Amino acid sequence: MIWYRLIAVLLLLALLTTRMEGQVLPFVHFTPESELNPLPSAESQHVFQDDQGFIWFTVFSSGLVRYDGRRMDLFTVADGLKDLSLWGVTQDAAGRLWVSSNAGLVVSGKPLSFYELNEPLRFTPRIGDKELTDVAVTRNRIKPDTSGNVWVGLPEIGILKYRITDDNILYADTIGIAGPDNGIMPSVQSIVVRKNGTIWAGLSSGDLISIDSDDSDINVDIEIRWITTGSGESGHSIEVLHEDPEGVLWGGRRNGELFRFNAQTGRPEPIRHRIAPLSGIVDITSSTDGSLWVSTAGSGVIRLSRDGMNNIRNYSRVNGLLSDVVFNITEDREHNIWIAQSGGVSRLPYNFDAIENFTATSYAGEKPVLPSATVGALALRYDQNDPCAIWAGTSGGGIACINNQGFSEYLRQEDGLSFDWVNGLGYDHRGRLWIGTTRGINSISPNRNAATPGAVSHHDINLFDNNRVLSIYPTVGIAAVASLNMPADESGDLTLPGMWFPGVRVVYGVVNEKIYEIGSSAGLPATIMHAVAFDGNGHLWVGTRDRGIFRSTIPVTPAVLDGLVTDTSGSAIFVPFWSTDNGAPTNQIETLYWLHDTMWVGTPKGLLAIGPSNAETIYHISSATGFLADNAASLDLSPTTGNFWTGTNFGLAEVDPRNGTVVNTLTRQDGLIDNEVWFYGSVVTGADGTVYYGTAKGISVYHPHLNRPNLVPPLLRLREVNLTRTASDRNELVLEYAALSFGNERQVRYRTRLRGYDDTWSAEKADVSLRYTNLPAVFMNKTYTFEVMAVNESGIWSEEPLLHAVLISPPWWFRWWAFLIYFVIISGTVFTIDRIQRVRLIKKEREAARLLEAELRAETADARSKAAEVQTRMLEIENERKASELEKARELEKAYYELKEAQDQLIQAEKMASLGRMSAGIAHEIKNPLNFINNFAVLSKDLVADLNEAVENNDTEEIEYIISNLKANTSKIEEHGKRADSIVRSMMQHARGGQGGKELVNLNALVSENVNLAFHGKKAQINNFNAEVKLNLDDSIGQVTLIPQDVGRVILNIIGNAFDAVWEHAGKTGDDYNPVIEVSTRKPDNSTVEIRVADNGPGIPDNIRERIFEPFFTTKPTGSGTGLGLSLSYDIIAQGHGGVLKVENTNPGAAFIIQLPVK
């Protein structure tokens, strides 16, 4: 047994050289608690993918689940299952599905591909007149071969061989198993069908047997070959057999022993004695990458290399499994790994090796890798001998030192750290780790002599048996840590390494073992500094929280830093360089990075590249150009690709700095522990291109070289097609489809079209169902062809569209025979009506002719007698007419003077109405300044009392303060008094009517004032009146010569009419309508100014628009208007000012346009 121990030691050494064991894998879990597609209960014994591409789960105590990526269908005893305590599911060569349970076996009624669309899947325990076994068939005891046989191992019975022929006849053979010495029959624990056609079974005695497959349908004698390997103890029972792609037979025992069958010696060889001694081996699976996956009943999953000797890894609850009790592992056609376990089903994506996660969660009582989930700073070890492979600074938990195996030790405030909120980490050229916290700078050195001078305290620390010294420096809070090279002198030929720390109101630099402080005396603003960077000329750039970027006016060298310390004059070398004043989208700067003569700037509004000379924007990358989110909080340059990796609130984005494009993105759906970047130092890239990402929920480690696309085209399946007719005989077509692609179901997209209805493909969408209503079909049935294509998360489209033809029948009244009936009925009706009408018309015409002839004779005689009477009457009428004309002349003269007086009264009434409307607006306008005057007067009164008290107390400071307030109050009283005076004078001018003369007037002010008066007048008239008023006034117009009170009256009248129109329209249309009045001025040419009043009301009909400027014409109800408002307005503009007043429809609404000449 010495070689067993040697193998164990070698495996342990291999374990120590593999990737970290403490990481959380990017599992997708299916449990009863899942928000999407929850399982009916928690325990799943087996996962299987059928030849149609569907995934099947056996869910113990609930039934069989079929999953298509979007929906789960549950099959129970109602669908033919005999029992809900299911163990396994498999498919024979013909395509039938077999399900094993404690009640025996059931099989699908026919091969899965034979089921019609919408036909329910049914299971049966009987084929013809023969029953399948009702003895419990547990895990690993049923296997199909390629010849159509299904082999079943049973305790105390042996092996059953089932075969269902094409004509649905079941043949069953029983192969009894007795010991080599015809002893007690052992139980068959596992069974496997090998590539050479032989059947191997593992027995409860620990022995193996093999038999040759026989394709005949009758019982024949079968030779059984025994390989005696066990001792007969229960722990030696062979629970699983598996043949890998190279034809090697593997087995697992209940005692945890994994063995490989040696074909040359004919004996099984243990690979690792009791690989899972406390739980036993339950299942073995091979994946396409050559790995061997071993399921255990208490130790999780063990992943071995192809030969079972190297690269061993153990996946358990610590790594994110739902349970350490794992029953089955299956690899699907896309190479995703499905794990059935106690607790549910977990899936690892095909590229799961590309992403590792570390969290602050304890999954199985173990110590969490991180002391706090929020990781704001990361650093990778400087020396390969350092046991701390990753340093993680957290918010509130201090620092985690993570070793190669994924275990960690913490460094906190209680250990000497200045504070547990860590914002920055970075190594200097001497291998010292510098730490920035919200309470200052810290460093970790090999010993005290290696620490930079100036520390206020030192603390001895030990991490993974490695002694170090933690030094604390007296500084303000630090926002980030940066290792930067600066010019060694003015020539710039040499560079000097240094550590830089932007912080609260200052920037610290550690250069040549000196600590420098740069603050307001050097020109930096009194705010929080977020980032620093040197450009190619040695100028230091400083990014701030709210003041943009400041840049030094000269290269910053050690001599310049020394000068800042000794210079007491406070000469400033930093000046504002980039902010919202000169093109920046925001003043908040998150990070800075100098690359290829360009400064890259991360902001909350995108990642920008700006030039160093005049801050011109070269690239602006945001969500509109492919960025995951607009904020770019942290970034680092990959040494392998030369691309930036940028952390945002929606995940990681890879940006090519050569052209400013986003070339790749990673989110939680791709396996990240979380999307949200936490702080300015949360993204770090390793020498091999690995990306380390600190988030709000832990660390994600992305290995780009291990990532690979999903090159398997999605399989498309129609789930349901339902064509129904409504009570009114209208058709409704509903189609449900699914792409059987499981790498990332949420990123699968579809394109669809219905040929014959719309031949163009739809845009990409996530919907998995479509609904069409009332598809047209006239005369005859019409065939439509539904087509759907799918694309997976890697952009691989299905090889060809899925097609389904749908036959649409027209309603009975659109069928050809219905139209034939319509034609016969209409034709007969028209013919009958025509004949009847012809008879009636002939009879009527004959009667009319006889009547006409008699009438003509009577009229001839009557005409002669009336001729004399007419001549006499004409003479009488002439005399009466002359007398009447004389009387009318007198009446017209009187009516003219009465009409003239009535018109003057109506004109005056219209003016008074206009004055009334203006007065209502002025009352509202003057209320505000009067309120201000009263308020400030009360305040002044109180201040006078306070002033008296201050004078008595001889409080000079208080006296000056009160007097300044009194001055301010009196200024406000004067200001609002002048405003009230202006309003009153406006009213007086309006009231004088047309007595004023032309004068130079600010047209925009006149328009704005009258719009305001009209609006408040209408508000006073109608309590609940409301409308949106938009002013668009051209400032270039200036002053215009006009009669202000007349033009103001015109503006008031037109705007009042507009308010009436939209308010009446609002009452008719309902709440969805928003009344809008837009008033604008412009100067179309040098000789004309234009005032335009437009509304979104109902508009003006053409017949009304032609008469709208006629006197006394109105569309308002009787008593609501004189009909003179627009007529007078027209006269004021046309006759009084030589201008033009016109109206036009704008759809919607109408617009009144006033054009005045400029003099």
Buried (B, 14 or more C-beta within 10 A) or exposed (E): EEEEEEBBEEBEEBBEEBBBBBBBBBBBBBBEEBEEBEBBBBBBBBBBBBEBBBBBBBBBEBBBBBBBBBEBBBBEEEBBBBBBBBBBBBBBBBBBBBBBBBBBBBBBBBBBEEBEEEEEBBBBBEBEEEBBBBBBBBBBBBBBBEEBBBBBBBBEBBBBBBBBEEEEEBBBBEBEBEBEEEEEBBBBBBBBBBEEEBBBBBBBBBBBBBBEBBEEBEEEEBEBEEBBBBEBEEBBBBBBBBBBEEEBBBBBBBBBBBBBBEEEEEEBEBBBBBBBBEBBBBBBBBBEEBBBBBBBBBBBBBBBBBBBBBBBBBBBBBBBBBBBBBBBBBBBBBBBBBBBBBBBBBBBBBBBBBBBBBBBBEBEEEEBBBBBBBBBBBBBBBEEEBBBBBBBBBBBBBBBBBBBBBBBBBBBBEBBBBBBBBBBBBBBEBBBBBBBBBBBBBBBBBEEEBBBEBBEEBBEBEBEEBEBBBBBBEBBBBBBBBBBEBBBBEEBEEEBBBBBBBBBBBBBBBBBEBBBBBBBBBBBBEBBBBBBBBBBEBBBBBBBBEBBBBBBEEBBBBEBBBEBEEEEEEEBBBEBBBBEEEEBBBBBBBBBBBBEEBBBBBBBBBBBBBEBEEBEBEBBBBBEEEBBBBBBBBBBBBEEBEBBBBBBBBBBBBBBBEEBBBEBBBBBBBBBBBBBBBBBBBBBBBEEBBBBBBBBBBBBBBBBEBBEEBEBBBBBBBBEBEBEEEEEEEBBBBBBBBBBBBBBBEBBBBBBBBEBBEEEEBEEEEEBEBEBEEBEBEEEEBEBBBBBBBBBBBEBBBEEBBEBEBEBBBBEEBBEEBEEEEEEEEEEEEEEEEEEEEEEEEEEEEEEEEEEEEEEEEEEEEEEEEEEEEEEEEEEEEEEEEEEEEEEEEEEEEEEEEEEEEEEEBBEEBBEBBBEBBBBBBBBBBEEBEEBBEBBEEBBEEBEEBBEEBEEEEBEEBBEBBEEBBEBBEEBBEEBBEBBEEBEEBBEBBBEBEEEEBEEBBBBEBBBBBBBBBBBBBBBBEEEBEBEBEBEBBEEBEBBEBBBBBBBBBBBBBBBBBBBBBBBBBEEEEEEBEBBBBBBBBBEEEEBBBBBBBBBBBBBEEEEBEEBBEBEBBBEEEEEBBBBBBBBBBBBBEEBBEBBBBBBBBEBBBBBBBBBBBE
